Amino acid sequence: MSTHALLAVGGYSTSGTGRGRGIELLHLYDDGQDLAVERRAAVDLPDPSFVLWSEDGTLLHAVLETDPTRLVTLRVDEDGMRPEVVADLPLDGAGGCHLALGHDGRSLVVAQYGSGSVATVRLDEDDLPSAQIDLDEHRDLVDGIADLSPHPHQVVALPGTGALAVPDLGLDRVLLYRQSIRGEIDLAGEIPLTRGSGPRHLAADHESEQIHIACELSGMVATAVRTAEAPSRAVPAVMPPAPRRWTVRSMTPASGRAADAALSHIELVADESALLVAARGPDTLCLLSLDAMRPECVTEVEVGAHPRHFTQWGDLVLVAAQEGDRIDVLRRSGEHLTPAGEPVPAPSAACLALRPIR
């Protein structure tokens, strides 16, 4: 692991609805025992609640949880001292809360919690957002059911597939999209969950054979397994392989604490032997072993109030505690998590993104 890294912190800002600085860039140094942090620069933007680095680490894309949603891109110099806004694109919709690079590598796909929609944006030859090219309204999927209100919360390009997965907290399902050669996305399937689950974020293994879904409303982790659909006897053997689908195999409580757990972010560890899940309510980070047939919570560590997001850096886990105004620093050794130094002050921190190694 590199001992140096540049961390982008997005969150709710004083120019928006929170206490933070917008986007802040922090230089990290880890000697294996203590984490040293140096504040490099800040960019005042209203509520950049999710940020994403370009693959080469020169650009930082941010989705602003505003009305309308804005997609802002910063160009970040080598040392992170002089970030510059180079694109600012308003989108159709409101309350953008997550974005991901499309499967085509030439688009960004944005989940808009507030308006219940997913926007697709084309990138130009400089990898800057140039135009919105598609808008998918999840309200069109409600079919007149009055008590359903769509809230897409995340976009994930599922590895080993051509699918984009969008957990919708209000519709209690993960919607699956395919992306055309022009960049637009079309609905191709879904993973339904029990009513009241509230799927928020998900993590897929390296082939998307298993998808683990953090359910905010139920406090459960749903594990969906990928299976081949049975081919029709009328289909000749020379036809392409049967399509795939995912079926929920298990629902597991993430937290062992008495408090109701509103799950937020979920990730696999590098060797895919365990899951990390943040639980608001008990305000903990949970480690779930995947050694058995279903995930099992084996370690749970207290962190700051309202852990909304986290990221992994080698054996360190950095946790954005939104209402605790801090970033907790944990060290993982196998199935054990321990505090690794004092929390880093970070008002209203909502998202953490490590710059790719250049």
Residue, then its C-alpha position, 0 to 999 in steps of 0.5 A: m500500500s502507498t503510504h501517501a494518498l489524497l482524500a476528497v471529502g464531500g458533504y453538506s456545506t454552510s452554503g447549502t444545508g450543513r456545516g461543512r466546507g463543500i469539497e475538502l482535499l486532505h493529504l494522508y500519510d500512514d506509517g502503519q501506526d499513526l495517520a497524519v492528515e494535512r488539509r490541502a484545499a477546499v471548494d465552497l459548493p452547496d451540498p456536494s453529497f457524493v464525489l467520484w474521481s476520474e480513472d486517471g485521478t486528474l478530475l473530481h466529479a461531484v453531484l450537488e444535492t440541490d434543486p435542480t441537481r448540479l454536476v460539477t467537475l474540478r480539475v485537481d493538480e498533483d498536490g491537491m493545493r489548487p483545485e479548479v472548477v472546470a464544468d458545472l452542468p444543471l440536470d433535469g431533476a433534484g436531490g442528486c445523491h450518487l453518480a458512477l461512470g457508465h459501462d461505456g466509459r463515456s458517460l456519468v449516471v446520476a441517481q436523484y433521490g429527490s425527484g425519483s429519477v436517473a440522469t445520464v450525462r455524456l462526457d466530452e473528449d476531455d472527460l468533462p460533462s457536456a450534456q444530459i442525454d437521458l432521463d429515466e423516471h422511476r415514478d413511471l414504475v409505480d403503476g398507481i400505487a399511492d404509498l410508493s415514492p421512488h428514491p433511487h440512491q446509488v448507481v453501480a456498474l456491475p462487474g462481469t455484466g453489462a448491467l447498471a444496478v440502481p437501488d431504489l429505497g422507495l420502490d423496495r427493489v434494485l433496478l437493472y439497466r442496460q446501456s446502449i452504444r449511444g449512452e442511454i440506459d434502458l430498464a432490463g430487469e429488477i431484484p425485488l425485495t420485501r416491502g419496507s426493506g429500503p435498499r440504499h447501497l449495494a456491493a457486488d463481487h468481482e463477477s457479480e455472482q453475489i450482490h449484497i444490498a444494505c437495506e436502510l429501513s429494515g436494517m438487513v443485508a440482503t444477499a442476491v445470487r446470480t443464476a441462469e434462467a432455464p432455457s426454453r426447449a424450443v431454443p436451439a443449442v447454437m443460441p447464445p447462453a441464457p440470460r442471468r438473473w439475481t434472486v435474494r437468498s438471505m436477509t441478515p441483520a447487520s448490527g447486533r445492537a439493540a438500537d434500530a439500524a438504518l444502514s447506509h454504505i456497504e463494501l466488500v473487503a479486498d479478498e471478498s471474504a467479508l462485508l463492511v456495513a455502516a449502521r446509523g442508529p447504533d452508530t457502528l461499523c459492522l464486519l460481516s463474515l462470508d465464510a458461511m452460507r449467509p453473512e454473519c456479523v462478527t465484529e461491530v465497532e462504535v464510530g461517530a454519529h450517523p456514519r453515512h459513508f466509508t472508504q478503505w485504504g489498505d488495512l485502514v477504514l475511514v468512516a464519514a460520521q455526518e452528524g458527528d462532524r468527523i472521520d473515524v479511522l479504523r484498522r482492520s486485521g482479518e475479522h477485527l476492527t480497532p480504532a487507529g488514532e483520533p478522529v479527523p474533524a470533518p463537519s457534515a461529511a457525507c462521502l469519502a473518495l481516495r484519488p487513484i494512484r497516478 
